[in-house]
Amino acid sequence: MPLLHISGESREPIESFTGFMSEWALTSPVAVILALLLVSYLFGLYRLNSRARTSDAPPIPAGRVALTLSGFAALAFSLIGPADAFAEDLFFLHMIQHLLLTLVAAPLLLVASPVAAYLWSLPANARYRVAGSFARRGPVGRILRRLTFPRFAIIFYILTMYVWHLPVMYEAAIHNEALHYAEHLMFFGAAVLFWWPIAGPAPIRSQLTYPKRLLYTMLAFTPSAALGAGITLIGETLYQHYEATPMQLGLTTGEDQSLGGLIMWVPGNFILVGAATILFFKWYALEARTSRYTRLTGPKP
């Protein structure tokens, strides 16, 4: 089953939740790539945790494994599941697809920090070479530090969101399979760069303090809310493609577009607010620990 169905060959109307959830492109190229990435992670996890049982090295905590698997689940539902299967017929499902890529899968995988497991999925010689390239002075490490520099990362993320939601770009991507691949890759890549200074996973730890991470996160709130609100409230059809698709779930084109914009506007920004809240409490906990340490040891001379 291809990633996208050919424009004009729309699917039958969604008749039940079971029918909707049964639409999975399990033989698509993306499904194969996701399966290979997941198998590599699980193999590296097994090798790393097996080594930990015979040494003093700590195993990867179950919580991080759960976050990684949740990130893969979000990617799968978005790219090879029902969200992708009906994205050409329903704008709001296309927006859910983008939300899962940028605001769910990307931060979950970064917080899980699965790099160590992937390194241990490699042969020893390759593992040392790859790990060296990710080091501070390694070629990949230098590139990552530049790409995850907060000012660049947030600007690139916001521009990616706006450019791909321009009607001309959106229409081009939905009618061209290769361009749609590129769109999804850019969404996910831009989201990884955006969330990196917030999550700070290995091997490139975030240099931002918690107050700066909090401010950085909130800076993305207004542009994201403005885009969702604009799509919701504009009052005209932005994406003419959906005028030619059959009505699904009893939604008119205008209702579908408004619902999609609302999903971007409310749940999307709720995730950003949630991330900011977590950062605030982490900042508070750090300050509390520092204060207790100061009381126990006394002020520095």
Rosetta silent file (secondary structure, phi, psi, omega in degrees, C-alpha in Angstrom):
SEQUENCE: MPLLHISGESREPIESFTGFMSEWALTSPVAVILALLLVSYLFGLYRLNSRARTSDAPPIPAGRVALTLSGFAALAFSLIGPADAFAEDLFFLHMIQHLLLTLVAAPLLLVASPVAAYLWSLPANARYRVAGSFARRGPVGRILRRLTFPRFAIIFYILTMYVWHLPVMYEAAIHNEALHYAEHLMFFGAAVLFWWPIAGPAPIRSQLTYPKRLLYTMLAFTPSAALGAGITLIGETLYQHYEATPMQLGLTTGEDQSLGGLIMWVPGNFILVGAATILFFKWYALEARTSRYTRLTGPKP
SCORE:     score description
SCORE:     0.000 S_00000001
   1 L     0.000  124.929 -177.465    0.000    0.000    0.000 S_00000001
   2 L   -69.882  162.392  178.812    1.603    3.333   -0.989 S_00000001
   3 L   -61.098  -43.902 -179.382    2.113    6.141    1.486 S_00000001
   4 L  -120.783  143.286  173.449   -0.344    8.340   -0.381 S_00000001
   5 L   -88.674  153.046 -174.553   -3.231    7.346   -2.564 S_00000001
   6 L   -65.417  134.966 -179.497   -3.459    9.013   -5.965 S_00000001
   7 L   -57.034  134.792 -179.539   -5.438   12.236   -5.981 S_00000001
   8 L   100.860  -18.648  177.806   -8.918   11.678   -7.302 S_00000001
   9 L  -105.694   65.766 -173.571   -9.091    8.082   -6.049 S_00000001
  10 L   -69.911  154.862 -179.664  -10.584    8.930   -2.655 S_00000001
  11 L   -75.638  165.461  174.594  -11.360    6.295   -0.093 S_00000001
  12 L   -65.349  152.281  178.715  -14.802    5.145    0.837 S_00000001
  13 L   -56.293  145.667  177.416  -16.477    7.236    3.570 S_00000001
  14 L   -68.643  119.234 -175.594  -15.473    6.371    7.112 S_00000001
  15 L  -104.452  -21.447 -179.084  -18.300    4.221    8.419 S_00000001
  16 L  -156.700  160.683  177.319  -16.990    3.119   11.816 S_00000001
  17 H   -63.824  -37.608  178.753  -14.149    3.653   14.250 S_00000001
  18 H   -62.917  -43.116  178.124  -13.010    0.068   13.612 S_00000001
  19 H   -63.543  -39.145  178.209  -12.864    0.711    9.875 S_00000001
  20 H   -63.312  -47.403 -175.571  -10.924    3.912   10.468 S_00000001
  21 H   -73.483  -11.465 -178.868   -8.399    2.236   12.783 S_00000001
  22 L   -85.538   -4.576 -176.728   -7.860   -0.657   10.383 S_00000001
  23 L   -86.097   96.997  178.833   -6.197    1.550    7.750 S_00000001
  24 L  -131.118  131.036  178.489   -2.466    0.863    8.054 S_00000001
  25 L   -92.881   73.372 -172.037    0.119    0.990    5.248 S_00000001
  26 L   -76.906   -8.685  178.888    2.271   -1.790    6.693 S_00000001
  27 L  -112.011   11.006 -179.656    4.090   -2.518    3.417 S_00000001
  28 L   -76.562  160.765  176.858    4.998    1.083    2.559 S_00000001
  29 H   -56.841  -37.881 -179.869    8.636    2.271    2.423 S_00000001
  30 H   -64.817  -39.408  178.559    8.064    4.360    5.554 S_00000001
  31 H   -61.872  -40.496  179.001    6.786    1.296    7.433 S_00000001
  32 H   -63.918  -43.882 -179.750    9.947   -0.616    6.493 S_00000001
  33 H   -63.452  -45.478  179.157   12.168    2.269    7.677 S_00000001
  34 H   -61.751  -40.915  179.450   10.296    2.582   10.979 S_00000001
  35 H   -63.263  -42.999  179.223   10.501   -1.186   11.524 S_00000001
  36 H   -63.830  -42.129  178.964   14.264   -1.193   10.894 S_00000001
  37 H   -64.031  -40.621 -179.859   14.777    1.739   13.275 S_00000001
  38 H   -68.191  -43.677  178.840   12.700    0.055   15.977 S_00000001
  39 H   -62.968  -40.644  178.264   14.463   -3.297   15.604 S_00000001
  40 H   -61.763  -42.724  178.902   17.853   -1.554   15.761 S_00000001
  41 H   -62.400  -47.790 -177.567   16.819    0.243   18.934 S_00000001
  42 H   -64.742  -37.311  177.499   15.550   -2.936   20.604 S_00000001
  43 H   -64.841  -45.918  178.431   18.699   -4.845   19.615 S_00000001
  44 H   -64.782  -37.909  177.580   20.937   -2.096   21.006 S_00000001
  45 H   -61.497  -44.606  179.097   18.802   -1.902   24.146 S_00000001
  46 H   -61.165  -46.366 -178.576   19.178   -5.659   24.678 S_00000001
  47 H   -64.997  -42.706 -178.242   22.959   -5.531   24.210 S_00000001
  48 H   -66.940  -44.874 -179.935   23.392   -2.497   26.457 S_00000001
  49 H   -70.822  -30.966  174.781   21.222   -3.840   29.265 S_00000001
  50 H   -64.969  -40.894  177.357   22.867   -7.282   28.999 S_00000001
  51 H   -64.923  -37.936 -177.928   26.252   -5.597   29.472 S_00000001
  52 H   -63.481  -30.236 -179.066   24.883   -3.627   32.418 S_00000001
  53 H   -70.888  -19.626 -179.138   23.988   -6.867   34.218 S_00000001
  54 L  -112.343   12.495  179.668   27.640   -7.953   34.195 S_00000001
  55 L  -145.918 -176.228  179.460   29.222   -4.560   34.942 S_00000001
  56 L   -87.414   -2.382 -178.645   28.705   -1.432   36.992 S_00000001
  57 L   -69.551  137.211  179.923   27.118    0.425   34.072 S_00000001
  58 L   -75.198  144.597  174.916   23.457    1.341   34.702 S_00000001
  59 L   -74.365  165.688  175.098   20.809   -0.120   32.363 S_00000001
  60 L   -72.438  124.775 -176.702   18.500    2.124   30.367 S_00000001
  61 L   -60.946  150.205 -179.979   15.551    2.870   32.692 S_00000001
  62 H   -60.744  -32.580  179.563   12.155    1.435   31.805 S_00000001
  63 H   -62.343  -41.128  178.637   10.704    4.947   31.700 S_00000001
  64 H   -68.079  -36.627  176.653   13.033    5.969   28.872 S_00000001
  65 H   -63.804  -42.548  178.780   12.200    2.798   26.976 S_00000001
  66 H   -62.370  -39.406  177.835    8.478    3.563   27.351 S_00000001
  67 H   -64.486  -42.073  178.536    9.034    7.088   26.034 S_00000001
  68 H   -61.949  -46.722 -179.773   10.920    5.748   23.021 S_00000001
  69 H   -65.195  -35.476  176.316    8.191    3.231   22.202 S_00000001
  70 H   -65.565  -39.552  176.506    5.549    5.943   22.625 S_00000001
  71 H   -62.492  -41.380  177.024    7.459    8.146   20.192 S_00000001
  72 H   -65.591  -37.469  178.493    7.564    5.310   17.660 S_00000001
  73 H   -63.183  -41.206  178.109    3.838    4.723   18.155 S_00000001
  74 H   -64.166  -41.615  177.233    3.152    8.400   17.392 S_00000001
  75 H   -62.859  -43.408 -177.707    5.321    8.202   14.271 S_00000001
  76 H   -64.654  -46.740 -179.272    3.595    5.021   13.116 S_00000001
  77 H   -62.758  -35.880 -177.994    0.058    6.356   13.614 S_00000001
  78 H   -74.402  -43.089 -169.068    1.014    9.565   11.842 S_00000001
  79 H   -98.735  -26.744 -178.886    2.966    8.199    8.890 S_00000001
  80 L  -130.419    6.577 -177.329    1.563    4.733    8.162 S_00000001
  81 L  -106.799 -162.366 -176.240   -1.683    4.678   10.125 S_00000001
  82 H   -58.142  -33.504 -179.994   -5.196    6.109    9.797 S_00000001
  83 H   -60.081  -38.387  178.030   -4.019    9.722   10.091 S_00000001
  84 H   -78.414  -36.955 -175.760   -2.066    9.299    6.854 S_00000001
  85 H   -60.296  -35.848 -176.697   -4.639    7.080    5.149 S_00000001
  86 L  -110.758   11.193 -177.905   -7.339    9.771    5.298 S_00000001
  87 L   -63.507  -28.003 -179.330   -5.144   12.899    5.273 S_00000001
  88 L   -78.193  -18.249 -179.129   -6.027   13.551    1.630 S_00000001
  89 L   -99.530  -27.237 -175.536   -9.754   13.519    2.390 S_00000001
  90 L  -130.220  119.266 -179.425   -9.847   15.342    5.731 S_00000001
  91 H   -62.920  -39.578 -175.542   -7.820   18.447    6.535 S_00000001
  92 H   -66.199  -30.990  175.641   -8.188   18.013   10.298 S_00000001
  93 H   -70.814  -33.373  175.784   -6.610   14.549   10.128 S_00000001
  94 H   -64.246  -37.373  178.176   -3.712   16.037    8.185 S_00000001
  95 H   -70.211  -36.137  174.345   -3.261   18.549   11.025 S_00000001
  96 H   -62.812  -39.470  177.736   -3.336   15.741   13.593 S_00000001
  97 H   -58.416  -47.843  179.763   -0.643   14.053   11.512 S_00000001
  98 H   -65.787  -39.509  179.144    1.548   17.175   11.657 S_00000001
  99 H   -62.632  -42.515  178.985    0.877   17.644   15.379 S_00000001
 100 H   -63.346  -37.883  179.566    1.942   14.061   16.126 S_00000001
 101 H   -67.327  -45.819 -168.936    5.165   14.543   14.174 S_00000001
 102 H   -92.768  -34.090 -171.990    6.161   17.887   15.677 S_00000001
 103 H  -114.348   -2.029  177.651    4.677   18.052   19.167 S_00000001
 104 H  -122.149  -64.332 -174.800    4.449   14.407   20.238 S_00000001
 105 H   -61.949  -48.744 -176.031    6.941   12.102   18.498 S_00000001
 106 H   -60.128  -52.878  179.829    9.876   14.530   18.372 S_00000001
 107 H   -65.842  -35.496  178.852    9.876   15.581   22.062 S_00000001
 108 H   -61.535  -45.102 -177.970    9.168   12.045   23.302 S_00000001
 109 H   -69.069  -35.113  178.560   12.132   10.623   21.400 S_00000001
 110 H   -69.791  -42.847  178.139   14.438   13.423   22.512 S_00000001
 111 H   -64.047  -35.551  178.873   13.496   13.087   26.171 S_00000001
 112 H   -68.856  -24.690  178.169   14.009    9.313   25.865 S_00000001
 113 L    48.708   68.462 -174.345   17.531    9.950   24.501 S_00000001
 114 L   -85.768    9.954 -174.282   17.876    6.645   22.571 S_00000001
 115 H   -59.162  -41.094 -178.128   21.333    7.406   21.122 S_00000001
 116 H   -60.342  -42.041  179.422   23.135    4.991   23.476 S_00000001
 117 H   -64.095  -40.488  178.981   20.911    2.094   22.424 S_00000001
 118 H   -66.307  -37.707  177.587   21.493    2.864   18.750 S_00000001
 119 H   -61.773  -39.590 -178.028   25.247    3.001   19.298 S_00000001
 120 H   -78.210   -5.227  172.969   25.141   -0.439   20.934 S_00000001
 121 L   -81.522   -9.144 -177.430   23.246   -1.847   17.959 S_00000001
 122 L   -95.653  157.122  170.353   26.453   -1.340   15.920 S_00000001
 123 L   -60.657  157.015 -172.567   29.581   -3.516   15.783 S_00000001
 124 H   -55.588  -48.009 -177.674   32.290   -2.368   18.201 S_00000001
 125 H   -62.070  -45.452  179.080   34.532   -0.691   15.604 S_00000001
 126 H   -65.106  -37.278 -179.123   31.647    1.146   13.998 S_00000001
 127 H   -60.376  -44.873 -179.089   30.301    2.110   17.436 S_00000001
 128 H   -66.288  -39.506  179.869   33.557    3.830   18.407 S_00000001
 129 H   -66.446  -45.384 -179.472   33.789    5.671   15.090 S_00000001
 130 H   -65.252  -43.128  178.917   30.173    6.868   15.220 S_00000001
 131 H   -61.230  -38.364  177.901   30.471    7.864   18.895 S_00000001
 132 H   -64.838  -36.442  179.903   33.613    9.824   18.042 S_00000001
 133 H   -68.823  -25.542  178.607   31.821   11.693   15.269 S_00000001
 134 H   -86.073   -9.813 -179.012   29.145   12.747   17.778 S_00000001
 135 L   -64.064  168.333 -174.032   31.737   14.000   20.286 S_00000001
 136 L   -54.352  -41.002 -178.990   32.147   17.726   20.881 S_00000001
 137 L   -95.948    1.401  178.516   34.969   18.035   18.333 S_00000001
 138 L   -75.294  159.472 -176.946   33.579   15.397   15.974 S_00000001
 139 H   -61.864  -43.400  179.719   32.064   16.419   12.601 S_00000001
 140 H   -68.884  -39.378  178.587   28.505   15.391   13.485 S_00000001
 141 H   -60.582  -42.870  179.452   28.791   16.983   16.923 S_00000001
 142 H   -63.967  -42.951  179.823   29.892   20.324   15.440 S_00000001
 143 H   -64.604  -44.239 -179.807   27.027   20.296   12.935 S_00000001
 144 H   -61.611  -39.839  179.548   24.474   19.369   15.606 S_00000001
 145 H   -62.380  -37.514  178.738   25.627   22.178   17.886 S_00000001
 146 H   -70.463  -44.048 -176.460   25.083   24.683   15.074 S_00000001
 147 H   -70.095  -29.352 -178.938   21.701   23.280   14.038 S_00000001
 148 L   -95.845    9.130  173.358   20.417   23.104   17.618 S_00000001
 149 L   -60.496  126.051 -168.441   21.545   26.637   18.482 S_00000001
 150 H   -52.038  -42.750 -177.235   18.313   28.033   19.961 S_00000001
 151 H   -63.187  -43.761  178.227   17.985   31.105   17.742 S_00000001
 152 H   -66.993  -45.419 -173.851   18.393   29.081   14.557 S_00000001
 153 H   -60.929  -44.495 -176.463   16.266   26.150   15.760 S_00000001
 154 H   -72.572  -36.888  178.302   13.191   28.176   16.703 S_00000001
 155 H   -66.318  -43.816  179.583   13.279   30.333   13.553 S_00000001
 156 H   -63.148  -39.780  179.547   13.665   27.279   11.319 S_00000001
 157 H   -63.633  -47.602 -178.093   10.804   25.524   13.130 S_00000001
 158 H   -66.518  -43.028  178.837    8.403   28.463   12.792 S_00000001
 159 H   -63.107  -39.411  178.592    9.306   29.091    9.142 S_00000001
 160 H   -60.433  -45.140  178.604    8.800   25.393    8.362 S_00000001
 161 H   -58.737  -48.812 -174.110    5.311   25.493    9.876 S_00000001
 162 H   -71.102  -43.244 -176.591    4.271   28.613    7.976 S_00000001
 163 H   -62.360  -44.826 -176.981    5.835   27.770    4.595 S_00000001
 164 H   -75.796  -10.968  174.464    4.241   24.308    4.358 S_00000001
 165 L   -99.165    1.859  168.697    0.825   25.688    5.306 S_00000001
 166 L   -63.509  135.437 -176.604    0.871   28.231    2.492 S_00000001
 167 H   -51.455  -41.813 -177.243   -1.881   27.078    0.104 S_00000001
 168 H   -65.482  -39.225  179.777    0.485   26.744   -2.865 S_00000001
 169 H   -74.048  -39.901  179.960    2.950   24.578   -0.891 S_00000001
 170 H   -62.720  -46.702 -179.086    0.232   22.562    0.820 S_00000001
 171 H   -64.338  -39.614  179.810   -1.528   21.795   -2.476 S_00000001
 172 H   -63.453  -42.341 -177.366    1.761   20.867   -4.159 S_00000001
 173 H   -68.721  -38.108 -175.638    2.694   18.442   -1.374 S_00000001
 174 H   -74.193  -16.684  178.166   -0.666   16.717   -1.207 S_00000001
 175 L  -104.112    0.746 -178.269   -0.586   16.000   -4.945 S_00000001
 176 L  -133.071  115.577 -173.921    3.058   14.891   -5.125 S_00000001
 177 H   -61.301  -45.532 -178.901    4.226   11.862   -3.170 S_00000001
 178 H   -62.438  -40.981  179.369    7.932   12.774   -3.158 S_00000001
 179 H   -67.512  -32.991  177.524    7.166   16.315   -2.020 S_00000001
 180 H   -68.330  -38.018  172.254    4.911   14.954    0.714 S_00000001
 181 H   -57.371  -48.149 -178.415    7.778   12.800    1.954 S_00000001
 182 H   -61.905  -39.592  178.652    9.967   15.922    2.012 S_00000001
 183 H   -60.096  -49.487 -178.702    7.283   17.883    3.885 S_00000001
 184 H   -64.967  -37.887  178.263    6.994   15.275    6.632 S_00000001
 185 H   -64.816  -40.071  178.912   10.766   14.952    6.890 S_00000001
 186 H   -68.560  -40.793  177.748   11.116   18.718    7.264 S_00000001
 187 H   -58.776  -49.778 -177.164    8.347   18.886    9.874 S_00000001
 188 H   -67.919  -42.963  179.477    9.948   16.155   11.970 S_00000001
 189 H   -62.758  -44.789  178.750   13.494   17.445   11.459 S_00000001
 190 H   -63.319  -37.244  179.061   12.555   21.025   12.349 S_00000001
 191 H   -66.689  -40.342  177.762   10.705   19.758   15.437 S_00000001
 192 H   -60.871  -44.855  178.883   13.746   17.747   16.567 S_00000001
 193 H   -64.309  -40.162 -179.815   15.927   20.860   16.260 S_00000001
 194 H   -64.268  -45.342 -176.145   13.329   22.983   18.082 S_00000001
 195 H   -78.321  -16.777 -175.170   12.901   20.590   21.008 S_00000001
 196 H   -59.745  -47.832  178.416   16.609   19.801   21.379 S_00000001
 197 H   -63.604  -20.811  178.703   17.518   22.915   23.434 S_00000001
 198 H   -81.634  -48.770 -176.501   14.535   22.131   25.684 S_00000001
 199 H   -80.428  -36.964  178.749   15.174   18.408   26.230 S_00000001
 200 L    60.432   48.486 -178.359   18.964   18.547   26.010 S_00000001
 201 L   -75.480  163.102  171.164   19.578   14.851   25.219 S_00000001
 202 L   -66.614  146.770    8.251   22.993   13.238   24.802 S_00000001
 203 L   -95.234   -3.508 -178.697   25.298   13.780   23.055 S_00000001
 204 L  -107.509   93.514 -178.382   24.600   17.539   22.722 S_00000001
 205 L   -71.750  145.868  179.824   23.449   18.729   26.115 S_00000001
 206 L   -68.978  136.176  176.566   21.431   21.946   26.270 S_00000001
 207 L   -92.890   -0.589 -178.241   23.370   24.985   27.399 S_00000001
 208 L   -82.436  137.147  170.707   20.187   26.833   28.340 S_00000001
 209 L   -71.559  167.374 -179.395   19.265   27.308   31.989 S_00000001
 210 H   -61.464  -40.556  175.831   15.726   26.390   32.995 S_00000001
 211 H   -59.995  -38.696  179.289   14.525   30.043   32.894 S_00000001
 212 H   -70.410  -37.026  176.099   15.934   30.364   29.361 S_00000001
 213 H   -63.664  -39.442  178.936   14.353   27.067   28.285 S_00000001
 214 H   -62.323  -46.654  178.533   11.032   28.311   29.648 S_00000001
 215 H   -63.741  -43.046  179.428   11.285   31.563   27.694 S_00000001
 216 H   -58.303  -44.442  179.847   12.407   29.708   24.562 S_00000001
 217 H   -63.204  -43.372 -176.941    9.390   27.394   24.740 S_00000001
 218 H   -71.367  -23.031  177.267    6.941   30.257   25.199 S_00000001
 219 H   -64.042  -26.473  179.157    8.431   32.139   22.234 S_00000001
 220 L   -82.240  -12.134 -173.861    6.988   29.424   19.972 S_00000001
 221 H   -66.089  -50.698 -174.496    3.528   29.795   21.495 S_00000001
 222 H   -64.166  -49.063  177.845    2.375   32.983   19.740 S_00000001
 223 H   -59.801  -39.773  179.929    3.387   32.063   16.134 S_00000001
 224 H   -66.111  -44.791  179.114    1.861   28.604   16.536 S_00000001
 225 H   -64.367  -38.808 -178.907   -1.366   29.976   18.024 S_00000001
 226 H   -64.487  -39.919  179.174   -1.573   32.650   15.321 S_00000001
 227 H   -65.488  -47.074  179.089   -1.300   30.073   12.532 S_00000001
 228 H   -63.257  -43.354 -179.736   -3.982   27.833   14.031 S_00000001
 229 H   -64.918  -39.537  179.590   -6.280   30.765   14.798 S_00000001
 230 H   -62.375  -44.598  178.524   -5.847   32.171   11.299 S_00000001
 231 H   -64.960  -36.904 -178.036   -6.814   28.894    9.642 S_00000001
 232 H   -69.419  -41.912 -167.458   -9.784   28.519   12.005 S_00000001
 233 H  -102.530   -2.089 -172.902  -11.208   32.014   11.657 S_00000001
 234 L   -63.221  -30.600  174.712  -10.385   33.048    8.103 S_00000001
 235 L    80.355   10.505  175.053  -13.870   32.160    6.860 S_00000001
 236 L  -143.489  159.948 -177.553  -12.866   30.959    3.380 S_00000001
 237 L   -76.240  118.812 -179.949  -11.453   27.781    1.914 S_00000001
 238 L   -85.274  -33.984 -172.858   -7.656   27.965    1.880 S_00000001
 239 L  -116.828   99.362 -172.593   -6.971   24.554    0.368 S_00000001
 240 H   -63.223  -21.731 -179.976   -9.038   23.985   -2.755 S_00000001
 241 H   -52.732  -40.123 -174.303   -8.078   20.300   -2.876 S_00000001
 242 H   -74.726  -10.876  173.418  -10.654   19.501   -0.187 S_00000001
 243 H   -67.959  -27.138 -175.226  -13.456   20.987   -2.282 S_00000001
 244 L   -97.670   -2.529 -179.646  -13.083   17.991   -4.604 S_00000001
 245 L   -92.601  152.593 -178.649  -12.906   15.252   -1.945 S_00000001
 246 L   -68.137  150.703  178.802  -16.007   13.424   -0.736 S_00000001
 247 L   -64.919  129.198  178.263  -17.629   14.536    2.498 S_00000001
 248 L  -117.746  138.915  176.849  -16.296   12.481    5.405 S_00000001
 249 L    59.399   21.011  178.823  -17.881   12.230    8.871 S_00000001
 250 L    73.611   14.473 -177.810  -20.583   14.660    7.736 S_00000001
 251 L   -92.553  133.514  170.323  -18.134   17.594    7.716 S_00000001
 252 L   -76.364  169.152  179.755  -18.307   20.311    5.100 S_00000001
 253 H   -60.145  -42.404 -179.900  -15.045   21.694    3.703 S_00000001
 254 H   -65.554  -42.098  178.966  -15.342   24.787    5.872 S_00000001
 255 H   -65.483  -39.911  178.912  -16.062   22.796    9.033 S_00000001
 256 H   -62.312  -45.173  179.730  -13.173   20.457    8.300 S_00000001
 257 H   -64.600  -43.067  179.419  -10.770   23.383    7.841 S_00000001
 258 H   -63.427  -40.223  179.031  -11.971   25.129   10.997 S_00000001
 259 H   -65.195  -40.981  177.920  -11.606   21.927   12.996 S_00000001
 260 H   -62.153  -44.079  177.650   -8.080   21.424   11.670 S_00000001
 261 H   -63.845  -38.932  179.404   -7.107   24.975   12.600 S_00000001
 262 H   -64.346  -37.406  177.763   -8.672   24.541   16.029 S_00000001
 263 H   -64.302  -41.143  175.909   -6.619   21.378   16.599 S_00000001
 264 H   -64.627  -40.276 -172.078   -3.458   23.322   15.764 S_00000001
 265 H   -72.010  -49.704 -171.635   -4.572   26.241   17.915 S_00000001
 266 L   -93.552  -66.685 -179.460   -5.737   24.548   21.138 S_00000001
 267 H   -60.045  -38.154 -179.645   -4.261   21.035   21.617 S_00000001
 268 H   -59.948  -47.029 -179.080   -1.051   22.053   19.837 S_00000001
 269 H   -78.089  -22.897  173.603   -0.427   25.019   22.106 S_00000001
 270 H   -62.470  -36.120  177.854   -1.642   23.100   25.143 S_00000001
 271 H   -65.098  -41.766  177.749    1.363   20.799   24.576 S_00000001
 272 H   -63.298  -42.557  177.960    3.697   23.818   24.527 S_00000001
 273 H   -64.244  -39.273  177.054    2.121   25.148   27.724 S_00000001
 274 H   -61.643  -42.677  177.999    2.475   21.680   29.273 S_00000001
 275 H   -63.317  -41.374  178.359    6.159   21.594   28.360 S_00000001
 276 H   -63.501  -37.314  178.635    6.632   25.065   29.850 S_00000001
 277 H   -64.772  -43.068  177.986    4.895   23.922   33.045 S_00000001
 278 H   -61.076  -43.198  179.142    7.216   20.913   33.361 S_00000001
 279 H   -62.638  -39.490  179.490   10.226   23.189   32.855 S_00000001
 280 H   -61.575  -45.020 -178.465    8.946   25.574   35.543 S_00000001
 281 H   -70.308  -32.189  174.373    8.641   22.781   38.113 S_00000001
 282 H   -65.894  -39.887  176.578   12.072   21.415   37.187 S_00000001
 283 H   -62.071  -45.425  179.904   13.468   24.921   37.701 S_00000001
 284 H   -61.405  -43.651 -179.557   11.673   25.170   41.042 S_00000001
 285 H   -64.227  -39.811  178.592   13.018   21.765   42.152 S_00000001
 286 H   -63.994  -43.874  179.033   16.568   22.755   41.161 S_00000001
 287 H   -63.410  -38.577  179.359   16.318   26.014   43.091 S_00000001
 288 H   -64.881  -42.437  178.280   14.965   24.143   46.126 S_00000001
 289 H   -64.265  -41.543  178.833   17.864   21.668   46.037 S_00000001
 290 H   -63.100  -41.562  179.369   20.367   24.504   45.677 S_00000001
 291 H   -63.750  -42.708  178.793   18.796   26.358   48.598 S_00000001
 292 H   -64.366  -40.402  179.711   18.935   23.255   50.832 S_00000001
 293 H   -63.698  -40.666  179.612   22.556   22.634   49.889 S_00000001
 294 H   -64.652  -40.113  179.366   23.444   26.249   50.709 S_00000001
 295 H   -65.655  -34.808 -177.758   21.770   26.008   54.114 S_00000001
 296 H   -77.504  -35.719 -174.412   23.669   22.792   54.909 S_00000001
 297 H  -101.051  -16.427 -177.219   27.103   23.907   53.719 S_00000001
 298 L    85.894  161.405 -179.936   26.868   27.643   54.310 S_00000001
 299 L   -65.660  151.952  177.641   27.570   30.411   51.806 S_00000001
 300 L   -66.579  141.397  179.755   30.713   30.286   49.716 S_00000001
 301 L   -68.797    0.000    0.000   33.557   32.359   51.193 S_00000001
